[in-house]
Amino acid sequence: MIKWGLTLKAIGVCLTLMGGLLYLAPNIEHLSGGKAYGPFVPRIIDGDTLVDGDIRFRLVGVDACEMGQPISFPDQEGELNCGYFARAFIEDFIAGQQIVCYDQGGRSYDRIVARCFAGAGWPTMRTDIGGFAIYSGWAVPTKHAGDLFRARYLLEYMLAKLAWRGAWNGSSVHPEVWRAANG
C-alpha cells in the first residue's frame, strides 16, 4: 500500500531543495570565477557585450540577437532590428547603474568572458545581466554557461518562450544561425 501523504511530502521536500539550488547556486558561482572588474558604468554594445574603457566583456552563457538581425512581429509591418531590442532591454535593465563583472577564464574575440551583475551589493540572479537577457526573451542560453547556473538559464529560457517574451513574440532565427548565414 502506498502512503500518499508521505510520498507527497517527500516530493515537496525535493522540489523545495531543487528550487533552493536553482536560486542559491548561481548566486555563489561568481566566487569561483577569476578577477573582478568594477564597479563601473558600462557602455552597452549589444545584448551580450559590455565595455569599460578599453576592456570588452562577453556575457558568459548568453547569445543575444545580433545588431542587424531581422525580426518580424504579427502586428507590425516589415522587419525590425532584433539586436536593437536586445541592447535596449539591457540598457533599461542596467539603467545607468554601476556593474561588476567576474572573469570566467575564457576569451571571445578579444572580449573577457564574464558574468556581470547590475547594482551594488551581493550578486544574485535578480541582478545577473545575462540571466535578464535570457528572461527578457532577447537572448538564448549557450553551452558555455557554468554548471551551477546553466539550469537557471535554461529555466529562464523556457519561461520566456512560454510567455512569448521578446523575440519569442516575433519571427526570427537563433543568433548563431543568423551569424552563420550572414558572416
Phi and psi in degrees as a GROMACS rama.xvg file:
@    title "Ramachandran Plot"
@    xaxis  label "Phi"
@    yaxis  label "Psi"
@TYPE xy
-85.0461  132.025  ILE-2
-92.3584  92.2003  LYS-3
-62.0562  -37.8346  TRP-4
-60.2991  -45.8116  GLY-5
-67.8125  -40.0754  LEU-6
-62.7748  -44.7641  THR-7
-65.5943  -36.8813  LEU-8
-65.2381  -41.5356  LYS-9
-63.8441  -41.6584  ALA-10
-63.4546  -42.0377  ILE-11
-61.2991  -42.9891  GLY-12
-63.8969  -43.8024  VAL-13
-62.1361  -44.7339  CYS-14
-64.2566  -38.6758  LEU-15
-63.7833  -43.8885  THR-16
-64.4727  -41.3338  LEU-17
-64.0912  -42.1891  MET-18
-62.1042  -41.5412  GLY-19
-62.1123  -40.8118  GLY-20
-64.4031  -41.2642  LEU-21
-63.5881  -28.3147  LEU-22
-87.5557  -48.2995  TYR-23
-74.6755  -47.1026  LEU-24
-55.8227  -47.1268  ALA-25
-65.0802  -24.8387  PRO-26
-77.8841  -17.3276  ASN-27
-109.01  -8.02185  ILE-28
-62.9851  -29.9732  GLU-29
-59.239  -23.2182  HIS-30
-65.4256  -25.6347  LEU-31
-86.8696  -6.49555  SER-32
-74.7546  -178.01  GLY-33
-88.7667  -137.158  GLY-34
-61.3595  142.972  LYS-35
-95.1621  135.238  ALA-36
-114.323  127.746  TYR-37
119.859  -176.48  GLY-38
-77.3118  150.189  PRO-39
-154.165  157.354  PHE-40
-94.0425  116.019  VAL-41
-80.4699  157.712  PRO-42
-96.6523  131.306  ARG-43
-100.799  116.945  ILE-44
-83.6561  -49.2188  ILE-45
-155.241  -166.69  ASP-46
-69.9265  -9.4351  GLY-47
-138.064  16.2542  ASP-48
-132.546  125.041  THR-49
-122.703  152.053  LEU-50
-131.198  139.695  VAL-51
-126.641  99.8977  ASP-52
63.7328  -116.913  GLY-53
-94.7317  -0.75698  ASP-54
-98.45  125.183  ILE-55
-108.155  138  ARG-56
-119.272  136.111  PHE-57
-109.489  121.479  ARG-58
-64.7914  122.924  LEU-59
-70.0499  138.417  VAL-60
76.9508  11.8855  GLY-61
-131.048  135.071  VAL-62
-128.993  104.169  ASP-63
-91.7066  160.597  ALA-64
-52.0067  141.807  CYS-65
-85.7679  150.657  GLU-66
-62.8244  130.415  MET-67
90.597  -9.98414  GLY-68
-72.5698  123.893  GLN-69
-77.0567  149.532  PRO-70
-143.904  144.784  ILE-71
-126.74  148.877  SER-72
-118.923  147.888  PHE-73
-57.6467  -34.8477  PRO-74
-96.9629  10.4996  ASP-75
-121.218  134.857  GLN-76
-85.5134  131.472  GLU-77
82.8402  177.75  GLY-78
-97.3153  149.821  GLU-79
-119.101  170.489  LEU-80
-89.2946  105.069  ASN-81
-60.1191  -40.2222  CYS-82
-63.2222  -32.7027  GLY-83
-60.8162  -44.7838  TYR-84
-64.8886  -41.9051  PHE-85
-59.145  -46.6558  ALA-86
-65.2728  -43.4595  ARG-87
-61.6736  -39.7787  ALA-88
-67.419  -36.9743  PHE-89
-67.6825  -41.9657  ILE-90
-59.0449  -44.5421  GLU-91
-65.8776  -37.8238  ASP-92
-65.9473  -45.1233  PHE-93
-74.0155  -40.3262  ILE-94
48.6521  45.704  ALA-95
76.0976  3.91736  GLY-96
-72.9577  158.502  GLN-97
-76.1803  150.135  GLN-98
-126.879  164.339  ILE-99
-129.094  133.916  VAL-100
-115.757  138.722  CYS-101
-112.491  115.607  TYR-102
-59.361  125.832  ASP-103
-99.3342  7.08325  GLN-104
96.6456  -11.6819  GLY-105
-103.705  169.224  GLY-106
-133.74  143.281  ARG-107
-142.04  109.191  SER-108
50.9027  52.7134  TYR-109
62.0986  19.7738  ASP-110
-107.414  142.933  ARG-111
-77.8342  123.426  ILE-112
-78.589  119.398  VAL-113
-146.204  158.867  ALA-114
-98.134  129.964  ARG-115
-122.405  142.15  CYS-116
-127.532  138.36  PHE-117
-89.2184  146.701  ALA-118
81.4215  172.587  GLY-119
-87.8024  163.98  ALA-120
100.718  -173.836  GLY-121
-68.3748  130.16  TRP-122
-63.2231  134.278  PRO-123
-136.464  173.107  THR-124
-63.8075  -27.3025  MET-125
-71.5131  -20.9837  ARG-126
-109.042  2.85024  THR-127
-74.0912  112.139  ASP-128
-64.3435  -42.0783  ILE-129
-63.3349  -42.3061  GLY-130
-61.0903  -39.7858  GLY-131
-65.9757  -39.6583  PHE-132
-58.0612  -40.7558  ALA-133
-71.8644  -45.1068  ILE-134
-57.3483  -38.9932  TYR-135
-72.2547  -16.0306  SER-136
90.9134  7.19098  GLY-137
-102.65  9.05427  TRP-138
-150.085  161.919  ALA-139
-124.281  153.205  VAL-140
-75.0238  153.085  PRO-141
-116.695  171.241  THR-142
-71.7082  -7.69966  LYS-143
-83.6349  -3.21113  HIS-144
-66.0875  141.337  ALA-145
-63.0368  153.852  GLY-146
-57.189  -36.85  ASP-147
-71.583  -27.3787  LEU-148
-114.295  1.13237  PHE-149
-59.2544  -42.9555  ARG-150
-62.1205  -38.8931  ALA-151
-67.5288  -41.9081  ARG-152
-63.2793  -39.3781  TYR-153
-65.8568  -37.6204  LEU-154
-63.7305  -45.8149  LEU-155
-60.4451  -40.1412  GLU-156
-60.5756  -49.3439  TYR-157
-64.7419  -40.0322  MET-158
-66.4549  -40.7421  LEU-159
-62.7758  -41.6932  ALA-160
-66.3345  -44.6718  LYS-161
-64.4048  -34.1651  LEU-162
-88.1489  -0.131648  ALA-163
57.9759  41.1881  TRP-164
-84.2967  149.094  ARG-165
58.3477  -130.264  GLY-166
-64.0702  -20.8003  ALA-167
-69.7365  -15.2471  TRP-168
-86.1095  -6.87045  ASN-169
-125.111  -161.074  GLY-170
-124.144  114.12  SER-171
-155.222  179.313  SER-172
-112.666  164.808  VAL-173
-60.9383  145.898  HIS-174
-53.6637  -39.1748  PRO-175
-61.5269  -40.813  GLU-176
-67.2377  -43.1659  VAL-177
-63.6343  -42.5048  TRP-178
-61.5906  -42.5221  ARG-179
-62.3429  -36.4279  ALA-180
-82.0601  -21.3068  ALA-181
-119.748  11.2653  ASN-182
